[in-house]
Amino acid sequence: MADTPYEGMTSAEVNAKFNRDIERRLAELDEAERALTAIRGVGEAEHGSVRVEVDSNGMIVDIKLADRAMHLGSPKLERAVLLALTKAKNAAIAAGEAPFSTVVGDEEARDYTEKRLEPEPEEEPKGGALWGENGNQRRWAPDPDEEEEEYDWRRDLRR
């Protein structure tokens, strides 16, 4: 039984087999690259009123907003776009697992895919400096501890 795939071969036969193996592997890599480049991921939110498409690198290819999306209001529309974008990126990442596994193997491709998947953003915001607890934009108000200069609009008219 042969210890290596080249056991009992002449150096010319080893070189020929090695070159065939390299050519086969390069062809597999080219095919995987074509398959990865062709991948598109699509994500939707708000019952399909927001749709985002990304390429295999997660770069936005297209954004579609249905008429009903325009009535969502800024905070809800922003969340919907982010949610659709995250879903699209994750779809592209998942679609790339099969072609990538031909290059590195199934387990490595699965691990790499799982590490790259992004958690979907929350449906409802947590609130913050610009957003109220109910998701509505807060109105700006001056800091009560800071003295405000009085603006003299008449002075501007006299100039």
C-alpha positions, -999 to +999 in steps of 0.1 A: +000+000+000+014+034-010+023+058+018+019+090-003-001+097-035+033+099-053+048+066-041+064+046-069+061+075-094+090+089-114+098+126-109+083+133-143+051+116-133+051+134-099+055+167-117+027+159-141+003+148-114+012+179-093+006+202-122-028+185-129-038+189-093-028+226-093-048+232-125-078+214-111-076+234-079-072+267-098-103+258-118-122+252-086-111+285-072-122+303-104-156+287-102-160+296-065-150+332-072-176+334-100-203+319-078-194+343-049-193+373-071-228+365-085-244+363-051-271+388-042-289+390-009-324+405-005-340+416+027-375+431+033-392+448+062-425+464+070-444+437+051-424+442+019-427+479+017-389+483+022-367+461+001-328+462+000-305+442-022-268+438-016-239+421-035-217+394-021-196+420-002-227+435+015-226+466-006-261+480-014-271+473-050-307+485-048-332+500-024-370+499-032-395+518-011-432+512-017-455+541-015-468+529+018-433+531+032-434+568+028-461+570+054-442+552+081-425+583+096-388+588+099-380+566+130-400+536+117-387+540+081-351+542+094-355+510+114-372+493+085-343+502+061-317+490+087-336+458+093-340+451+055-303+458+050-292+434+078-315+407+064-300+412+029-264+411+042-272+379+062-288+363+031-258+371+010-234+357+037-255+325+040-256+321+002-218+323+001-213+294+024-217+267-003-192+281-029-168+290-001-169+255+013-155+242-020-123+262-012-119+257+025-142+228+035-176+226+050-168+231+086-145+261+081-171+277+058-199+272+083-177+287+111-168+316+090-204+322+080-217+321+115-190+346+126-201+371+099-238+369+105-251+401+120-279+402+147-310+419+133-317+453+148-345+457+173-380+464+159-385+491+185-358+516+195-345+518+231-347+556+232-318+579+235-306+614+232-326+621+200-354+597+203-381+594+229-391+562+246-420+558+222-398+561+191-409+597+183-382+623+177-377+645+207-379+682+202-348+702+209-348+723+240-320+745+253-302+734+284-319+751+313-286+756+331-271+774+302-278+811+297-290+820+263-280+852+245-310+872+235-312+876+197-320+912+185-337+908+151-341+945+148-304+950+149-301+928+118-328+948+100-309+981+106-277+968+089 
